[in-house]
Amino acid sequence: METETKKSWTKKLWDRKVPQYLGTYFALGFGLLQFLEFITKRYELSEFWVDKYLLVWLALIPAIILIAYFSSHLTPSLRSKSLKWPKFLIIGNIGIAVLLGALLFNGEAIAQSEVIELTDEKGQKITAVIPKLNTVKTVACFQFENSTGDTTLDWWSVAFANLLEFNLDQRPEFYSYSPYSLYSFYDGAGLNSFEIPNVGIQRKIAQKSRNDYFIRVSYDKEGDTFVLKGNLYETKTGNSILSINAKNEDPYATIDAVKEQIFENIPNPLTIEGNEVNLPASALLTSNQEALKQHTLSRIAFYQNPSGLQKVVQLAKKAIELDPTCSYCQYYVGDPLYGLGKREEALIYIKNAIKYGASLPKRMQFAAKGVLYSITDNTDAYLKLQEVHRKMYPYDFGPYNQLLPLYKSKYGIDKAKELVQEAIDNGNLEKGLLTMYNLQLENEEFEDAKVTLDRLSTEFPEREQDKVKYTTIYERQGELDKARELLLEQETLDPLSTDIQRRLAYLDYRDLQQEKAFDRLNQGIDQATTLTDSLQFMSLRMHFLRMSGQIQKAFNEIETIEKLSLKRAPINQVIISTFTAKVDMYQSIGQSAKAHELLEEIRKYSPEKVNYYECMAASGAIIKDYDPYLEFEKISLCNKQYQFFGKGYDMYFKLIIAYHAKDYETCTKILQEDDGRVINLFFEKTFLVNVYIKTNQLDKAKALLQKMIDQKDDDAIYYYQMALVLEKEDPNAAKKYLDTALQYWSKADENYIPFRKAKSLEATLSSL
């Protein structure tokens, strides 16, 4: 029999069950670690408790090994005749572990923020405090409720909330939603703007806008004293975490008091250094109460009637007369003036807004500068501004979204994904994941898109629409039956979902069931209960009319859409939003010159953008083989409009110009040297097919066409092009594809150019 002394040390460890005890220790300890991490996140405790636990847990490993190995020789008493030295080592190990846990990883030792140095768009050095993600707070500042009984004080309802938003946003860890921003969610909740929801609906809107907290406050007056009472609620639970109480004869001081109450009581606050900006509310907008009133009434007028910009400007100018140094007042005169087509006058006010806003917190200076750089075509400064915005406020998704098109064309899809991933890592989960999903779909990375969608559904399980998004992956691969099956399954669970109805209509259209598609849309429009739903159904119906060549009906539809859209946006934005569709429709029926009329409408409101849209119209005509109406020399000058967007768009335009000039050798060279950036910019592949045909690369043309046909794209032009490619090679197959195209265009207007081309090809094939 083997003696104790003859056993190897590994055998001794195993016999005394040291590995088994150690494994149990690790398993239990890891479970406790996960539980502690959950508790710290759930109750927003400091992360240093997790660090302390991890240190003590690992430091106790020697003690656990000694206890396991000498367990049969150890007794609780140190006076025992049994071995004493392991006991002293164990006690010493425990003491050291506890001491390390007590001394290291204290909350004060963990940096909650970092100070970075940046170079702004003018080359000046600036510093910024960047908080850690776990300290960031998002707050929905709903308009206050008027409890005075005096309707002449109603405007304070919005003014108080706006002032509180500005006040909170001075702190780098606060990201607040103004009442104006929240109104975009009201329509979906069945509310009108400036209608005060109950607490339950406020919580729902706060959830949809991804705010951690929301405020509900009422204001009253006791003599000349304003009295504010309400609560700060946690969105996740709906529980009140703070009772707000403030009173003062000075309304600005009451808001300052509310701000301080929130700063002092919100969980896991950021430790602010003494040199941080903390201006009073009276310094953030205007200290003149009458000016504040006129400014607020101007903003209310805009949201009640976005097309009534004259009234908006009139009220805002009254505010400036009362306080010429009000930066935001100047800005909200300049912005609507620009919408009215008064660019030069608008620039004066925008520049004043920048001048008077120089003393405001940096976050409040981005809007005016962005507008200035945009309307003066200072694109380099605009993009630098967005980069500064992104680095100073990394938890704001806006600048990422502005930079994304440039990254795609200048650096390629991989760099664009890195930018979006940075936004995701910085807490912009919903918008970031949705953007990543769309990028992956665009790049046909279907498996990756599914993984991203899985994560989106896990992070936001209440987003029912994500279940429907899985159908898009099937749609992009041409698996319409699978997509329809999933949609019909979801329809039984949510028969009132407008999104599902639109998607089913889209599948019907692509599956050559046009009557069924239109019937579903018509029914959806009749049953729509919100303006948003109505516009979405109408926009899809207009798209179907365009794709089926029913251009005159499409024009009637877009006219209705524009009238309804004026309830949501000013006329200059509406005109620009429909320009691309309208100019394409004119070009498709041989009326390219009508684009001049559309450009003249844009000139009234945005004269500096006319060249850009003219070039876009001309390029679009060349891409679809329509008459570009512009002389070649003038089209060539459009290169400047594309260079800004980076190398990808620069080569994109050169390819279009070379094709228009019939320089097919240059076309071939550009495509051969392309790393994917140029090809990916052509969302509609018809142009690339035409280039392949003209450069005698018929195999590439057929491969690309087959891919689009297999995906069952909604544009029948691909079936026509395939028939064209196969005209001489396989006339019978060509007829088959052409018949499909003609089914899509069965109700097309006689002057619809693709339909006329198809009928001409049909006559040619019939004679073979």
Secondary structure as GFF3:
##gff-version 3
##sequence-region A 1 768
A	DSSP	alpha_helix	9	15	.	.	.	ID=ss1
A	DSSP	alpha_helix	18	42	.	.	.	ID=ss2
A	DSSP	alpha_helix	48	59	.	.	.	ID=ss3
A	DSSP	alpha_helix	61	69	.	.	.	ID=ss4
A	DSSP	three_ten_helix	71	73	.	.	.	ID=ss5
A	DSSP	alpha_helix	85	103	.	.	.	ID=ss6
A	DSSP	three_ten_helix	107	109	.	.	.	ID=ss7
A	DSSP	beta_strand	113	119	.	.	.	ID=ss8
A	DSSP	beta_strand	125	131	.	.	.	ID=ss9
A	DSSP	three_ten_helix	133	135	.	.	.	ID=ss10
A	DSSP	beta_strand	137	141	.	.	.	ID=ss11
A	DSSP	beta_strand	145	146	.	.	.	ID=ss12
A	DSSP	three_ten_helix	151	153	.	.	.	ID=ss13
A	DSSP	alpha_helix	156	168	.	.	.	ID=ss14
A	DSSP	beta_strand	174	177	.	.	.	ID=ss15
A	DSSP	alpha_helix	179	182	.	.	.	ID=ss16
A	DSSP	three_ten_helix	183	185	.	.	.	ID=ss17
A	DSSP	three_ten_helix	187	189	.	.	.	ID=ss18
A	DSSP	alpha_helix	199	208	.	.	.	ID=ss19
A	DSSP	beta_strand	213	222	.	.	.	ID=ss20
A	DSSP	beta_strand	225	234	.	.	.	ID=ss21
A	DSSP	beta_strand	240	248	.	.	.	ID=ss22
A	DSSP	alpha_helix	251	265	.	.	.	ID=ss23
A	DSSP	three_ten_helix	281	283	.	.	.	ID=ss24
A	DSSP	alpha_helix	289	304	.	.	.	ID=ss25
A	DSSP	alpha_helix	309	322	.	.	.	ID=ss26
A	DSSP	alpha_helix	327	339	.	.	.	ID=ss27
A	DSSP	alpha_helix	343	356	.	.	.	ID=ss28
A	DSSP	three_ten_helix	362	365	.	.	.	ID=ss29
A	DSSP	alpha_helix	366	375	.	.	.	ID=ss30
A	DSSP	alpha_helix	379	392	.	.	.	ID=ss31
A	DSSP	alpha_helix	398	410	.	.	.	ID=ss32
A	DSSP	alpha_helix	413	425	.	.	.	ID=ss33
A	DSSP	alpha_helix	429	442	.	.	.	ID=ss34
A	DSSP	alpha_helix	446	459	.	.	.	ID=ss35
A	DSSP	alpha_helix	465	476	.	.	.	ID=ss36
A	DSSP	alpha_helix	480	493	.	.	.	ID=ss37
A	DSSP	alpha_helix	498	510	.	.	.	ID=ss38
A	DSSP	alpha_helix	514	527	.	.	.	ID=ss39
A	DSSP	alpha_helix	531	547	.	.	.	ID=ss40
A	DSSP	alpha_helix	551	565	.	.	.	ID=ss41
A	DSSP	alpha_helix	571	588	.	.	.	ID=ss42
A	DSSP	three_ten_helix	592	594	.	.	.	ID=ss43
A	DSSP	alpha_helix	595	605	.	.	.	ID=ss44
A	DSSP	three_ten_helix	607	609	.	.	.	ID=ss45
A	DSSP	alpha_helix	610	623	.	.	.	ID=ss46
A	DSSP	alpha_helix	632	636	.	.	.	ID=ss47
A	DSSP	alpha_helix	639	643	.	.	.	ID=ss48
A	DSSP	alpha_helix	647	660	.	.	.	ID=ss49
A	DSSP	alpha_helix	664	673	.	.	.	ID=ss50
A	DSSP	alpha_helix	677	681	.	.	.	ID=ss51
A	DSSP	alpha_helix	686	694	.	.	.	ID=ss52
A	DSSP	alpha_helix	698	710	.	.	.	ID=ss53
A	DSSP	alpha_helix	717	725	.	.	.	ID=ss54
A	DSSP	alpha_helix	731	744	.	.	.	ID=ss55
A	DSSP	alpha_helix	753	766	.	.	.	ID=ss56
###
